[in-house]
């Protein structure tokens, strides 16, 4: 079989993940709404940690001036500033942890966008990039009787299944109602 035929079959497999802009908007809003409280807590924690980091930095600076003025000795300054710097580092680690939790949700939205555009992205890529995209999204690719057989990797398998159910059930109802029920639940 010619390469163009194989690529068309892969494009079709990736096309099973395509959904419209309205669905992406619903899912994005649902994700943000479901994580709104958690996001608020993360942002408040980050703000508290930044304030603590600044407070410790101000202490170090003030004590340094006291050291220069001879009000505290070098050993005391070194001991106190080392402890405060360690506390500052702890604050930075916790800020990073809270930031990672926030980026996790955004990563989920980016995966949805990738899935939605996978077919058109595949068509435009160079062979090496096509292979990387296929490896990321598909597994167990085999060739049987002139046809590509593949399994979508997680979470793309769920998206393909959801799209198939949505297409099947749209026949009897209004498309938007069906899509909303399937993608977001009741």
C-alpha positions as a Markdown table, in Angstrom:
| # | Residue | x | y | z |
|---|---|---|---|---|
| 1 | Unk | 0.0 | 0.0 | 0.0 |
| 2 | Unk | 1.2 | 3.5 | -0.8 |
| 3 | Unk | 2.3 | 5.8 | 2.0 |
| 4 | Unk | -0.5 | 8.2 | 1.3 |
| 5 | Unk | -3.1 | 5.5 | 1.9 |
| 6 | Unk | -1.5 | 4.6 | 5.3 |
| 7 | Unk | -1.4 | 8.3 | 6.3 |
| 8 | Unk | -5.1 | 8.7 | 5.3 |
| 9 | Unk | -6.0 | 5.8 | 7.6 |
| 10 | Unk | -3.9 | 7.3 | 10.5 |
| 11 | Unk | -5.6 | 10.7 | 9.8 |
| 12 | Unk | -9.0 | 9.0 | 10.1 |
| 13 | Unk | -8.0 | 7.4 | 13.4 |
| 14 | Unk | -6.9 | 10.7 | 14.8 |
| 15 | Unk | -10.0 | 12.3 | 13.4 |
| 16 | Unk | -12.1 | 10.2 | 15.8 |
| 17 | Unk | -10.9 | 12.6 | 18.5 |
| 18 | Unk | -12.2 | 15.8 | 16.8 |
| 19 | Unk | -15.0 | 17.7 | 18.5 |
| 20 | Unk | -16.3 | 21.2 | 18.0 |
| 21 | Unk | -15.4 | 24.4 | 19.7 |
| 22 | Unk | -18.6 | 24.4 | 21.7 |
| 23 | Unk | -17.7 | 21.1 | 23.4 |
| 24 | Unk | -14.2 | 22.4 | 24.2 |
| 25 | Unk | -15.7 | 25.5 | 25.7 |
| 26 | Unk | -18.1 | 23.5 | 27.8 |
| 27 | Unk | -15.4 | 21.1 | 29.1 |
| 28 | Unk | -13.0 | 24.0 | 29.8 |
| 29 | Unk | -15.7 | 25.9 | 31.8 |
| 30 | Unk | -16.6 | 22.7 | 33.6 |
| 31 | Unk | -13.0 | 22.0 | 34.6 |
| 32 | Unk | -12.5 | 25.5 | 35.8 |
| 33 | Unk | -15.8 | 25.5 | 37.7 |
| 34 | Unk | -15.1 | 22.2 | 39.4 |
| 35 | Unk | -11.6 | 23.3 | 40.4 |
| 36 | Unk | -12.6 | 26.9 | 41.3 |
| 37 | Unk | -12.4 | 26.3 | 45.1 |
| 38 | Unk | -9.2 | 24.4 | 44.9 |
| 39 | Unk | -7.7 | 27.0 | 42.6 |
| 40 | Unk | -8.7 | 29.8 | 45.0 |
| 41 | Unk | -7.0 | 27.9 | 47.9 |
| 42 | Unk | -3.9 | 27.5 | 45.8 |
| 43 | Unk | -3.7 | 31.1 | 44.9 |
| 44 | Unk | -4.3 | 32.2 | 48.6 |
| 45 | Unk | -1.6 | 29.8 | 49.7 |
| 46 | Unk | 0.8 | 31.2 | 47.1 |
| 47 | Unk | 0.1 | 34.7 | 48.2 |
| 48 | Unk | 0.7 | 33.8 | 51.9 |
| 49 | Unk | 3.9 | 32.1 | 51.0 |
| 50 | Unk | 5.2 | 35.0 | 49.0 |
| 51 | Unk | 4.4 | 37.4 | 51.9 |
| 52 | Unk | 6.3 | 35.1 | 54.2 |
| 53 | Unk | 9.2 | 34.9 | 51.8 |
| 54 | Unk | 9.3 | 38.7 | 51.6 |
| 55 | Unk | 9.0 | 39.1 | 55.4 |
| 56 | Unk | 12.0 | 36.8 | 55.9 |
| 57 | Unk | 14.0 | 38.6 | 53.3 |
| 58 | Unk | 13.2 | 41.9 | 55.1 |
| 59 | Unk | 14.4 | 40.4 | 58.4 |
| 60 | Unk | 17.7 | 39.3 | 56.8 |
| 61 | Unk | 18.2 | 42.7 | 55.3 |
| 62 | Unk | 17.5 | 44.5 | 58.6 |
| 63 | Unk | 19.8 | 42.2 | 60.5 |
| 64 | Unk | 22.5 | 42.8 | 58.0 |
| 65 | Unk | 22.3 | 46.5 | 58.6 |
| 66 | Unk | 22.5 | 45.8 | 62.4 |
| 67 | Unk | 25.6 | 43.7 | 61.7 |
| 68 | Unk | 27.2 | 46.5 | 59.7 |
| 69 | Unk | 26.3 | 48.9 | 62.5 |
| 70 | Unk | 27.9 | 46.6 | 65.1 |
| 71 | Unk | 24.6 | 45.8 | 67.0 |
| 72 | Unk | 24.9 | 42.1 | 66.3 |
| 73 | Unk | 28.0 | 39.9 | 65.8 |
| 74 | Unk | 28.8 | 37.9 | 62.7 |
| 75 | Unk | 28.2 | 34.5 | 64.2 |
| 76 | Unk | 24.7 | 35.5 | 65.4 |
| 77 | Unk | 23.9 | 37.0 | 62.0 |
| 78 | Unk | 25.2 | 33.9 | 60.1 |
| 79 | Unk | 23.1 | 31.6 | 62.3 |
| 80 | Unk | 19.9 | 33.6 | 62.1 |
| 81 | Unk | 20.1 | 34.4 | 58.4 |
| 82 | Unk | 20.9 | 30.7 | 57.5 |
| 83 | Unk | 17.7 | 29.7 | 59.3 |
| 84 | Unk | 15.7 | 32.4 | 57.6 |
| 85 | Unk | 17.1 | 31.5 | 54.2 |
| 86 | Unk | 16.1 | 27.9 | 54.7 |
| 87 | Unk | 12.6 | 29.0 | 55.5 |
| 88 | Unk | 12.6 | 31.1 | 52.3 |
| 89 | Unk | 13.7 | 28.0 | 50.3 |
| 90 | Unk | 10.8 | 26.1 | 51.9 |
| 91 | Unk | 8.4 | 28.8 | 50.9 |
| 92 | Unk | 9.7 | 28.7 | 47.3 |
| 93 | Unk | 9.3 | 24.9 | 47.2 |
| 94 | Unk | 5.7 | 25.2 | 48.4 |
| 95 | Unk | 5.0 | 27.9 | 45.9 |
| 96 | Unk | 6.3 | 25.6 | 43.2 |
| 97 | Unk | 4.2 | 22.8 | 44.4 |
| 98 | Unk | 1.0 | 25.0 | 44.3 |
| 99 | Unk | 2.0 | 26.2 | 40.8 |
| 100 | Unk | 2.4 | 22.6 | 39.6 |
| 101 | Unk | -1.1 | 21.8 | 40.7 |
| 102 | Unk | -2.5 | 24.8 | 38.8 |
| 103 | Unk | -0.6 | 23.8 | 35.6 |
| 104 | Unk | -2.0 | 20.3 | 35.9 |
| 105 | Unk | -5.5 | 21.5 | 35.0 |
| 106 | Unk | -4.2 | 23.7 | 32.2 |
| 107 | Unk | -2.3 | 20.6 | 30.9 |
| 108 | Unk | -5.6 | 18.8 | 30.7 |
| 109 | Unk | -7.1 | 21.6 | 28.6 |
| 110 | Unk | -4.0 | 21.5 | 26.3 |
| 111 | Unk | -4.5 | 17.7 | 25.9 |
| 112 | Unk | -8.1 | 18.3 | 24.8 |
| 113 | Unk | -7.0 | 20.9 | 22.3 |
| 114 | Unk | -4.3 | 18.5 | 20.9 |
| 115 | Unk | -6.8 | 15.7 | 20.6 |
| 116 | Unk | -9.3 | 18.0 | 18.8 |
| 117 | Unk | -6.7 | 19.1 | 16.3 |
| 118 | Unk | -4.7 | 15.9 | 16.0 |
| 119 | Unk | -5.9 | 14.9 | 12.5 |
| 120 | Unk | -5.1 | 18.3 | 10.9 |
| 121 | Unk | -1.8 | 18.5 | 12.8 |
| 122 | Unk | -0.9 | 15.1 | 11.5 |
| 123 | Unk | -1.5 | 16.0 | 7.9 |
| 124 | Unk | 0.7 | 19.1 | 8.1 |
| 125 | Unk | 3.7 | 17.5 | 9.9 |
| 126 | Unk | 7.0 | 16.2 | 8.6 |
| 127 | Unk | 7.4 | 12.3 | 8.7 |
| 128 | Unk | 9.4 | 12.4 | 11.9 |
| 129 | Unk | 6.8 | 14.6 | 13.7 |
| 130 | Unk | 4.0 | 12.4 | 12.4 |
| 131 | Unk | 5.6 | 9.4 | 14.0 |
| 132 | Unk | 6.0 | 11.3 | 17.4 |
| 133 | Unk | 2.4 | 12.3 | 17.3 |
| 134 | Unk | 1.2 | 8.8 | 16.5 |
| 135 | Unk | 3.4 | 7.3 | 19.2 |
| 136 | Unk | 2.0 | 9.8 | 21.7 |
| 137 | Unk | -1.7 | 9.2 | 20.9 |
| 138 | Unk | -1.9 | 5.6 | 19.6 |
| 139 | Unk | -0.6 | 2.2 | 20.7 |
| 140 | Unk | -0.6 | -1.3 | 19.3 |
| 141 | Unk | -0.5 | -0.2 | 15.7 |
| 142 | Unk | -0.7 | -3.2 | 13.3 |
| 143 | Unk | -1.4 | -3.7 | 9.7 |
| 144 | Unk | -4.1 | -6.2 | 8.8 |
| 145 | Unk | -5.6 | -6.8 | 5.3 |
| 146 | Unk | -4.6 | -3.4 | 4.1 |
| 147 | Unk | -6.0 | -1.6 | 7.1 |
| 148 | Unk | -4.4 | 0.1 | 10.1 |
| 149 | Unk | -5.5 | -1.3 | 13.4 |
| 150 | Unk | -4.6 | 0.8 | 16.5 |
| 151 | Unk | -5.7 | 1.6 | 20.0 |
| 152 | Unk | -5.9 | 5.1 | 21.3 |
| 153 | Unk | -3.7 | 5.7 | 24.4 |
| 154 | Unk | -5.3 | 7.1 | 27.5 |
| 155 | Unk | -6.9 | 9.7 | 27.8 |
| 156 | Unk | -7.5 | 9.7 | 24.0 |
| 157 | Unk | -9.4 | 6.4 | 24.1 |
| 158 | Unk | -12.0 | 8.0 | 26.3 |
| 159 | Unk | -12.3 | 11.0 | 24.0 |
| 160 | Unk | -12.7 | 8.7 | 20.9 |
| 161 | Unk | -15.4 | 6.7 | 22.8 |
| 162 | Unk | -17.2 | 9.8 | 23.9 |
| 163 | Unk | -17.2 | 11.1 | 20.3 |
| 164 | Unk | -18.6 | 7.8 | 19.0 |
| 165 | Unk | -21.4 | 7.8 | 21.6 |
| 166 | Unk | -22.2 | 11.5 | 20.8 |
| 167 | Unk | -22.4 | 10.8 | 17.1 |
| 168 | Unk | -24.6 | 7.8 | 17.6 |
| 169 | Unk | -27.0 | 9.5 | 20.0 |
| 170 | Unk | -27.3 | 12.8 | 18.0 |
| 171 | Unk | -29.7 | 11.0 | 15.6 |
| 172 | Unk | -32.7 | 11.3 | 17.9 |
| 173 | Unk | -32.1 | 14.6 | 19.8 |
| 174 | Unk | -30.8 | 18.1 | 19.3 |
| 175 | Unk | -27.0 | 17.9 | 18.8 |
| 176 | Unk | -26.2 | 20.4 | 21.6 |
| 177 | Unk | -28.4 | 18.7 | 24.2 |
| 178 | Unk | -26.7 | 15.3 | 23.4 |
| 179 | Unk | -23.2 | 16.7 | 23.4 |
| 180 | Unk | -23.8 | 18.5 | 26.7 |
| 181 | Unk | -25.2 | 15.4 | 28.3 |
| 182 | Unk | -22.4 | 13.1 | 27.1 |
| 183 | Unk | -19.5 | 15.4 | 27.7 |
| 184 | Unk | -20.6 | 17.0 | 30.9 |
| 185 | Unk | -23.0 | 14.5 | 32.3 |
| 186 | Unk | -26.5 | 15.3 | 33.6 |
